[in-house]
């Protein structure tokens, strides 16, 4: 069987330079469909069983986030269900994978994908639970559904909002939400049961369906970075943000969490709202208390490494968590997970992956419960 590389499937993305000799497979990172962003990749290699393959990503040094490939290992899977990491090196210009596939077909990706099919299945499973509803709240640029999951009684005292995958290639975000919703809907989970006595959860598992299917890292089908659209979203450019923003204003919000992935930092952390001009000492205390509680609930979470607090400017309010924090004066955080591994608790075989992201999502329920009275 001659070797073959394909990428015409959900979230597939790669450009092939040459792929006739397994010892010299040369590829180029493909840009987002409507933006000059090069980072995400996902492709299938066939015909290389038992052959020592050298796969080179020739333009990795010109990627949007080249530091994301420093100390990084490519994810691989034979069945698209079980993913593991393969030996990867980066010299600042070219990223090289040296791997001998054990089977005739293998997939390689920037991170463990979260497919549109799995997304729809998740919504179907959630809708079967009597304490949950799945609402259609809008339509994407390409015509896909924007769905909102409501868990709990909408008349509850506290409104908790969680959104994920504004940047579609940050698939760990939807894995996180899946783990959170599984825990919330587990009737044997005492934290979840206690939470739902006082709070209702509004969850958008995928803010960017079009970018997810197209194999984009950061943008939607119109080329918009949705996390820069929150001041003035439009039906033409960012209908995904427009429908969610309108719903948040309709329901109100007491806590808001925007779930992401970071290319360069090998840690789990949050970025807060302390740079906002109207941020009070009381809100800072509540934010710090939440972070401390989250660290107590999961050793995978930490507060030593993260983003420096930015100086306030009007552009900050185009970001989801800053817009919501400023508008509703509530606890509002952006959570980041690594594409690499958690350097504090590394797992060389899988790195940071979907299962670990899901566990971190489930662990967030405890600090949310503890913070309800702040």
RODO-2510 file (C-alpha; in nm, 4 decimals, decimal comma):
residues 374
     n   res          X          Y          Z
     1     x     0,0000     0,0000     0,0000
     2     x     0,1492     0,3407    -0,0953
     3     x     0,1454     0,6027     0,1772
     4     x    -0,1343     0,8573     0,1641
     5     x    -0,2273     1,1647     0,3701
     6     x    -0,5859     1,2909     0,3840
     7     x    -0,7647     1,5664     0,5756
     8     x    -1,1136     1,5967     0,4253
     9     x    -1,3004     1,5154     0,7456
    10     x    -1,4316     1,6966     1,0524
    11     x    -1,1604     1,9399     1,1752
    12     x    -0,9088     1,8069     0,9215
    13     x    -0,6376     2,0553     0,8268
    14     x    -0,2970     2,0118     0,6610
    15     x    -0,1224     2,0931     0,3327
    16     x     0,0947     1,8194     0,1796
    17     x     0,4247     1,9172     0,0160
    18     x     0,5462     1,5629    -0,0458
    19     x     0,4438     1,2225     0,0872
    20     x     0,5903     0,9471    -0,1274
    21     x     0,8724     0,8348     0,1017
    22     x     0,7861     0,7666     0,4688
    23     x     1,1355     0,8856     0,5614
    24     x     1,0575     1,2333     0,4225
    25     x     0,6975     1,3401     0,4636
    26     x     0,6892     1,7192     0,4297
    27     x     0,3834     1,9152     0,5350
    28     x     0,2716     2,2752     0,5823
    29     x     0,0405     2,4001     0,8533
    30     x    -0,2778     2,5168     0,6822
    31     x    -0,4225     2,8553     0,7689
    32     x    -0,7699     2,9117     0,9129
    33     x    -1,0331     2,9137     0,6398
    34     x    -1,0793     3,2923     0,6401
    35     x    -0,7869     3,4261     0,8467
    36     x    -0,4090     3,4243     0,8263
    37     x    -0,3614     3,2001     1,1305
    38     x    -0,1444     2,8871     1,1056
    39     x    -0,1425     2,6439     1,3995
    40     x    -0,4086     2,3703     1,4060
    41     x    -0,3511     2,0440     1,2191
    42     x    -0,5351     1,7132     1,1989
    43     x    -0,4760     1,4507     0,9314
    44     x    -0,4764     1,0772     0,8550
    45     x    -0,1730     0,8791     0,7381
    46     x    -0,2264     0,5446     0,5636
    47     x     0,0122     0,2832     0,4316
    48     x     0,2986     0,3362     0,6761
    49     x     0,2512     0,0325     0,9001
    50     x     0,5861    -0,0745     1,0448
    51     x     0,7718     0,2007     0,8580
    52     x     0,9886     0,4535     1,0393
    53     x     0,8265     0,7830     0,9427
    54     x     0,9840     1,1259     0,9550
    55     x     0,7104     1,3872     0,9319
    56     x     0,8246     1,7481     0,9015
    57     x     0,6043     2,0551     0,9483
    58     x     0,8106     2,2942     0,7389
    59     x     0,6439     2,6214     0,8400
    60     x     0,6091     2,5555     1,2142
    61     x     0,8501     2,8400     1,2849
    62     x     0,6130     3,0779     1,1046
    63     x     0,3090     2,9558     1,2976
    64     x     0,0906     3,2076     1,4770
    65     x     0,2216     3,0768     1,8115
    66     x     0,5607     2,9130     1,7427
    67     x     0,6339     2,8883     2,1160
    68     x     0,3465     2,6427     2,1259
    69     x     0,5745     2,3870     1,9617
    70     x     0,8563     2,4208     2,2157
    71     x     0,8470     2,1161     2,4424
    72     x     0,5358     1,9952     2,2608
    73     x     0,4492     1,6387     2,1500
    74     x     0,2045     1,5651     1,8664
    75     x    -0,1124     1,3687     1,9536
    76     x    -0,1881     1,0458     1,7638
    77     x    -0,4623     0,7827     1,7501
    78     x    -0,5426     0,4653     1,5576
    79     x    -0,9165     0,4679     1,6341
    80     x    -0,9898     0,8415     1,6964
    81     x    -1,0934     0,7463     2,0514
    82     x    -0,7669     0,6687     2,2304
    83     x    -0,4990     0,9359     2,1821
    84     x    -0,1339     0,9281     2,2828
    85     x     0,1745     1,1434     2,2243
    86     x     0,4526     1,0675     1,9751
    87     x     0,8188     1,1810     1,9720
    88     x     0,8374     1,5388     1,8446
    89     x     1,1182     1,7942     1,8133
    90     x     1,1262     2,1607     1,7121
    91     x     1,4358     2,3532     1,6085
    92     x     1,2651     2,6905     1,5900
    93     x     1,1795     2,6515     1,2213
    94     x     1,0766     2,2929     1,1479
    95     x     0,8784     2,0622     1,3757
    96     x     0,9629     1,6939     1,3226
    97     x     0,7771     1,3794     1,4266
    98     x     0,9670     1,0497     1,4282
    99     x     0,7197     0,7660     1,4649
   100     x     0,6645     0,4109     1,3384
   101     x     0,2900     0,3397     1,3066
   102     x     0,1811    -0,0047     1,4227
   103     x    -0,1266    -0,0143     1,1970
   104     x    -0,2147     0,0799     0,8411
   105     x    -0,4095     0,3912     0,9441
   106     x    -0,3203     0,6548     1,2027
   107     x    -0,4401     1,0070     1,2829
   108     x    -0,2194     1,2931     1,4001
   109     x    -0,3527     1,6158     1,5534
   110     x    -0,2466     1,9262     1,7421
   111     x    -0,4676     1,8149     2,0311
   112     x    -0,7244     1,5413     2,0854
   113     x    -1,0160     1,6523     1,8637
   114     x    -1,3729     1,6973     1,9818
   115     x    -1,5919     1,6159     1,6833
   116     x    -1,9181     1,7738     1,5746
   117     x    -2,0740     1,4257     1,5907
   118     x    -1,9685     1,3912     1,9552
   119     x    -2,1017     1,7429     2,0220
   120     x    -2,4451     1,6465     1,8866
   121     x    -2,4418     1,3197     2,0789
   122     x    -2,3559     1,5078     2,3992
   123     x    -2,6531     1,7397     2,3477
   124     x    -2,8808     1,4403     2,2905
   125     x    -2,7643     1,2662     2,6067
   126     x    -2,8019     1,5828     2,8150
   127     x    -3,1546     1,6445     2,6840
   128     x    -3,2640     1,3038     2,8177
   129     x    -3,2048     1,4187     3,1769
   130     x    -3,5167     1,5665     3,3428
   131     x    -3,3227     1,8542     3,5028
   132     x    -3,1756     1,9700     3,1709
   133     x    -3,3020     2,1362     2,8535
   134     x    -3,1248     2,2035     2,5240
   135     x    -3,2354     2,5270     2,3559
   136     x    -3,1690     2,6531     2,0066
   137     x    -3,0704     3,0198     2,0361
   138     x    -2,9298     3,1045     1,6943
   139     x    -2,7527     3,0044     1,3743
   140     x    -2,3868     3,0266     1,2741
   141     x    -2,2446     3,1895     0,9627
   142     x    -2,2451     2,8503     0,7860
   143     x    -2,5957     2,7673     0,9093
   144     x    -2,5178     2,5332     1,2001
   145     x    -2,7177     2,5362     1,5230
   146     x    -2,6141     2,7373     1,8263
   147     x    -2,7342     2,5381     2,1268
   148     x    -2,7570     2,6387     2,4907
   149     x    -2,7765     2,3764     2,7660
   150     x    -2,9776     2,4783     3,0726
   151     x    -2,9250     2,2596     3,3790
   152     x    -3,1413     2,3310     3,6819
   153     x    -3,4365     2,5580     3,7510
   154     x    -3,4213     2,8892     3,5575
   155     x    -3,5904     3,0520     3,8584
   156     x    -3,2970     2,9586     4,0831
   157     x    -3,1312     3,2231     4,2957
   158     x    -2,7939     3,2169     4,1153
   159     x    -2,7180     3,2151     3,7408
   160     x    -2,3930     3,0438     3,6354
   161     x    -2,2771     3,0873     3,2748
   162     x    -2,0097     2,8709     3,1081
   163     x    -1,9019     2,9058     2,7438
   164     x    -1,6384     2,7045     2,5597
   165     x    -1,4499     2,6903     2,2293
   166     x    -1,4760     3,0500     2,1163
   167     x    -1,1453     2,9457     1,9593
   168     x    -1,2485     2,6203     1,7870
   169     x    -0,9068     2,4513     1,7851
   170     x    -0,8990     2,4700     2,1647
   171     x    -1,0848     2,1397     2,1855
   172     x    -0,9841     2,0803     2,5472
   173     x    -1,2507     2,3406     2,6294
   174     x    -1,5397     2,1221     2,5141
   175     x    -1,3883     1,8190     2,6859
   176     x    -1,3862     2,0352     3,0020
   177     x    -1,7545     2,1219     2,9602
   178     x    -1,8462     1,7587     2,8970
   179     x    -1,6869     1,6611     3,2283
   180     x    -1,8610     1,9459     3,4098
   181     x    -2,2027     1,8534     3,2703
   182     x    -2,1546     1,4834     3,3438
   183     x    -2,0802     1,5728     3,7061
   184     x    -2,3727     1,8154     3,7292
   185     x    -2,6144     1,5534     3,5980
   186     x    -2,4861     1,2775     3,8269
   187     x    -2,7607     1,2334     4,0860
   188     x    -2,5143     1,0597     4,3188
   189     x    -2,2844     1,3652     4,3219
   190     x    -2,3636     1,5574     4,6436
   191     x    -2,1861     1,8741     4,5248
   192     x    -2,3986     1,8819     4,2100
   193     x    -2,7207     1,8193     4,4015
   194     x    -2,6400     2,0961     4,6469
   195     x    -2,5487     2,3351     4,3646
   196     x    -2,8727     2,2762     4,1767
   197     x    -3,0738     2,3630     4,4875
   198     x    -2,9483     2,7202     4,4519
   199     x    -2,8172     2,7715     4,0996
   200     x    -2,9039     2,7202     3,7357
   201     x    -2,6289     2,6595     3,4806
   202     x    -2,6356     2,8057     3,1318
   203     x    -2,3717     2,6264     2,9231
   204     x    -2,2658     2,6749     2,5602
   205     x    -2,0464     2,3698     2,4860
   206     x    -1,9302     2,5019     2,1484
   207     x    -1,9315     2,8739     2,0678
   208     x    -1,7741     2,8204     1,7248
   209     x    -1,9243     2,5208     1,5417
   210     x    -1,8174     2,6384     1,1945
   211     x    -1,4537     2,6876     1,2894
   212     x    -1,4560     2,3494     1,4638
   213     x    -1,5677     2,1592     1,1556
   214     x    -1,3503     2,3654     0,9191
   215     x    -1,0341     2,2869     1,1174
   216     x    -0,9672     2,6451     1,2279
   217     x    -0,7671     2,7343     1,5356
   218     x    -0,9148     3,0723     1,6345
   219     x    -1,1776     3,2003     1,3920
   220     x    -1,5274     3,1371     1,2603
   221     x    -1,6463     3,1047     0,8992
   222     x    -1,6319     3,4832     0,8545
   223     x    -1,2743     3,5072     0,9831
   224     x    -1,3813     3,6614     1,3147
   225     x    -1,2007     3,5926     1,6420
   226     x    -1,5135     3,5587     1,8551
   227     x    -1,3290     3,6598     2,1707
   228     x    -1,2840     4,0073     2,0218
   229     x    -1,6492     4,0570     1,9277
   230     x    -1,8296     4,1122     2,2566
   231     x    -1,8786     4,4882     2,2370
   232     x    -2,0390     4,4981     1,8928
   233     x    -2,1234     4,1497     1,7602
   234     x    -2,3119     4,1413     1,4311
   235     x    -2,5387     3,8957     1,2549
   236     x    -2,3090     3,8976     0,9524
   237     x    -1,9692     3,8600     1,1215
   238     x    -2,0290     3,7063     1,4656
   239     x    -2,3862     3,5761     1,5056
   240     x    -2,2534     3,3178     1,7535
   241     x    -2,1569     3,5889     2,0033
   242     x    -2,4652     3,7974     1,9285
   243     x    -2,7132     3,5260     2,0282
   244     x    -2,5206     3,4270     2,3424
   245     x    -2,4691     3,7874     2,4525
   246     x    -2,8410     3,8588     2,4090
   247     x    -2,9290     3,5537     2,6174
   248     x    -2,6905     3,6547     2,8975
   249     x    -2,8575     3,9957     2,9145
   250     x    -3,1947     3,8227     2,9255
   251     x    -3,1091     3,5851     3,2127
   252     x    -2,8507     3,7852     3,4084
   253     x    -2,5334     3,6267     3,5439
   254     x    -2,3738     3,5789     3,8869
   255     x    -2,0649     3,3846     3,7743
   256     x    -1,9162     3,3580     3,4266
   257     x    -1,6483     3,1215     3,2968
   258     x    -1,4976     3,1305     2,9474
   259     x    -1,3048     2,8065     2,8774
   260     x    -0,9946     2,8116     2,6523
   261     x    -0,6595     2,6478     2,5766
   262     x    -0,3155     2,8098     2,5727
   263     x    -0,0539     2,7071     2,3171
   264     x     0,2621     2,7995     2,5079
   265     x     0,2087     2,7604     2,8837
   266     x     0,2090     2,4021     3,0193
   267     x    -0,0260     2,4810     3,3090
   268     x    -0,3924     2,5204     3,4023
   269     x    -0,4775     2,8715     3,5224
   270     x    -0,7303     3,1530     3,5064
   271     x    -0,7116     3,5125     3,3876
   272     x    -0,9220     3,7418     3,6024
   273     x    -1,0812     4,0847     3,5777
   274     x    -0,8583     4,2777     3,8153
   275     x    -0,7488     4,5191     3,5401
   276     x    -1,0999     4,6613     3,5011
   277     x    -1,1298     5,0207     3,6128
   278     x    -1,4325     4,9504     3,8343
   279     x    -1,2896     4,6367     3,9973
   280     x    -1,3457     4,6616     4,3749
   281     x    -1,1445     4,5106     4,6616
   282     x    -1,4484     4,2942     4,7408
   283     x    -1,4515     4,1482     4,3896
   284     x    -1,0762     4,0871     4,4074
   285     x    -1,1232     3,8990     4,7340
   286     x    -1,3981     3,6863     4,5788
   287     x    -1,1816     3,6141     4,2735
   288     x    -0,8830     3,5146     4,4874
   289     x    -1,1032     3,2972     4,7079
   290     x    -1,2370     3,1123     4,4038
   291     x    -0,8828     3,0457     4,2792
   292     x    -0,7749     2,9115     4,6195
   293     x    -1,0811     2,6867     4,6351
   294     x    -1,0179     2,5544     4,2852
   295     x    -0,6586     2,4660     4,3752
   296     x    -0,7917     2,2779     4,6782
   297     x    -1,0372     2,0823     4,4623
   298     x    -0,7861     1,9870     4,1895
   299     x    -0,4054     1,9551     4,2079
   300     x    -0,4073     2,0028     3,8286
   301     x    -0,4974     2,3707     3,8826
   302     x    -0,2453     2,6340     3,9968
   303     x    -0,1929     3,0097     4,0278
   304     x     0,1855     3,0545     3,9965
   305     x     0,2024     3,0630     3,6157
   306     x    -0,0398     3,2536     3,3942
   307     x    -0,0980     3,5849     3,2214
   308     x     0,0198     3,9148     3,3666
   309     x    -0,2704     4,1449     3,4501
   310     x    -0,3202     4,3759     3,1537
   311     x    -0,3583     4,7485     3,1843
   312     x    -0,7189     4,8531     3,1390
   313     x    -0,8199     4,9808     2,7958
   314     x    -1,1432     4,9892     2,5991
   315     x    -1,0344     4,6974     2,3789
   316     x    -1,0405     4,4688     2,6830
   317     x    -1,4188     4,4871     2,6809
   318     x    -1,4266     4,3052     2,3461
   319     x    -1,3203     3,9913     2,5398
   320     x    -1,6014     3,7807     2,6844
   321     x    -1,4939     3,7571     3,0482
   322     x    -1,3932     4,1243     3,0653
   323     x    -1,7170     4,2393     2,9029
   324     x    -1,9290     4,0289     3,1382
   325     x    -1,7234     4,1233     3,4453
   326     x    -1,7525     4,4927     3,3631
   327     x    -2,1218     4,4828     3,2705
   328     x    -2,2555     4,2572     3,5469
   329     x    -1,9953     4,3228     3,8216
   330     x    -1,9701     3,9486     3,8891
   331     x    -1,6986     3,6857     3,9206
   332     x    -1,5856     3,6495     3,5585
   333     x    -1,2851     3,4368     3,4596
   334     x    -1,1123     3,2988     3,1528
   335     x    -0,9796     2,9480     3,2184
   336     x    -0,6810     2,8225     3,0170
   337     x    -0,5582     2,4645     2,9733
   338     x    -0,2421     2,3487     2,7923
   339     x    -0,2005     2,2002     2,4464
   340     x     0,1197     2,0433     2,5836
   341     x     0,1041     1,8817     2,9272
   342     x     0,0540     1,9983     3,2813
   343     x     0,4164     2,0499     3,3880
   344     x     0,3197     2,0086     3,7533
   345     x     0,1716     1,6595     3,7014
   346     x     0,3014     1,5386     3,3643
   347     x     0,1846     1,2243     3,1881
   348     x     0,4333     1,1564     2,9048
   349     x     0,2081     0,9004     2,7357
   350     x    -0,1019     1,1179     2,6828
   351     x     0,0098     1,4667     2,7835
   352     x    -0,2809     1,6919     2,8705
   353     x    -0,5808     1,5315     2,7020
   354     x    -0,9589     1,5114     2,6838
   355     x    -1,0056     1,2941     2,9932
   356     x    -0,7891     1,5181     3,2095
   357     x    -0,9729     1,8256     3,0796
   358     x    -1,3049     1,6604     3,1696
   359     x    -1,1818     1,5887     3,5220
   360     x    -1,0802     1,9523     3,5640
   361     x    -1,4278     2,0557     3,4495
   362     x    -1,5924     1,8301     3,7072
   363     x    -1,3612     1,9668     3,9771
   364     x    -1,4816     2,3235     3,9145
   365     x    -1,8188     2,2481     4,0727
   366     x    -1,6738     2,2498     4,4238
   367     x    -1,5293     2,6040     4,4137
   368     x    -1,8462     2,7270     4,2431
   369     x    -2,0548     2,5870     4,5299
   370     x    -1,8203     2,7319     4,7914
   371     x    -1,8307     3,0727     4,6206
   372     x    -2,2079     3,1118     4,5962
   373     x    -2,2201     3,3347     4,9042
   374     x    -1,9271     3,5627     4,8124
***
